[in-house]
Amino acid sequence: MDYYAGIDVSLEQSSICVVDAQGKIFRETKVASEPEELATFFRGLSVTLKRWAMEIAKRRGMKRAIVALARKLATVLHRMWIDETDFRFGKEVAAA
């Protein structure tokens, strides 16, 4: 099953909401706005992002996996911000 994460970041703490492909909330929490805290939260989930990050951790180490996960999430959020697109709960491709 596919899961999607949304992060609302502030200076002191970040809100994280993880939903499944149907849009049902899977997990929701607030954590400190530190990469280690974000990685700890995602480490506790058995979802695609975790599996991807753990594969990197096996090859390159946990610190690099934490940075890679943070960069991946930042890239997605940045593209959404630049393109002014809304988060979609499915895999359908946006019309160009």
C-alpha positions in Angstrom: 0.0 0.0 0.0 1.2 3.5 -0.8 1.5 6.2 1.8 2.1 9.9 1.4 3.5 12.4 4.0 2.8 16.0 4.4 4.9 18.2 6.6 4.1 21.7 8.0 7.4 23.1 9.1 8.0 26.0 11.6 11.1 27.0 13.4 10.5 25.0 16.6 8.3 22.1 15.6 6.8 20.4 12.5 3.5 18.7 12.0 3.5 15.5 10.1 0.5 13.8 8.6 0.8 10.4 6.8 -2.2 9.3 4.7 -2.8 6.2 2.6 -3.8 6.2 -1.1 -7.5 6.7 -0.3 -6.7 9.8 1.8 -7.3 8.1 5.2 -5.0 9.5 7.9 -2.5 6.7 8.8 -0.5 8.7 11.4 -0.4 12.3 12.6 2.0 13.9 15.1 4.2 16.9 15.9 8.0 16.7 16.2 10.9 19.1 16.7 12.0 20.7 13.5 15.3 18.8 13.4 16.3 16.2 10.7 17.0 13.6 13.3 13.5 14.0 14.8 11.9 13.7 11.4 13.9 10.6 10.6 13.1 9.0 13.9 9.4 9.5 13.2 9.6 8.0 9.7 11.8 5.2 11.0 8.9 4.1 13.1 6.6 3.7 10.1 6.6 0.7 7.9 6.0 2.6 4.7 7.6 3.1 1.3 9.8 6.0 2.5 11.1 4.0 5.3 12.0 1.1 3.0 13.7 3.5 0.6 15.7 5.2 3.4 16.7 1.9 5.0 18.1 0.6 1.7 20.3 3.7 1.6 21.3 3.1 5.2 22.4 -0.4 4.4 24.6 0.9 1.6 25.8 4.3 2.8 25.0 4.5 6.6 22.2 5.9 8.7 23.4 9.5 8.7 23.4 9.7 4.9 20.0 8.0 4.8 18.6 10.7 7.2 20.0 13.4 5.0 18.7 11.7 1.8 15.2 11.4 3.3 15.2 15.0 4.4 16.3 16.1 0.9 13.7 14.0 -0.8 10.9 15.4 1.3 12.3 19.0 0.9 12.4 18.5 -2.9 8.8 17.4 -3.1 7.6 20.2 -0.9 9.7 22.8 -2.8 8.3 21.6 -6.2 4.8 21.8 -4.8 5.5 25.3 -3.6 7.1 26.5 -6.9 4.4 24.9 -9.1 1.6 26.0 -6.7 0.1 22.5 -6.8 -2.0 20.9 -4.2 -1.2 17.6 -2.6 -3.0 14.7 -4.4 -3.7 11.4 -2.6 -3.3 9.2 -5.7 -0.7 8.3 -8.3 -2.4 10.0 -11.2 -0.3 12.3 -13.2 -1.2 16.0 -13.4 -2.3 17.2 -16.9 0.4 19.3 -18.5 
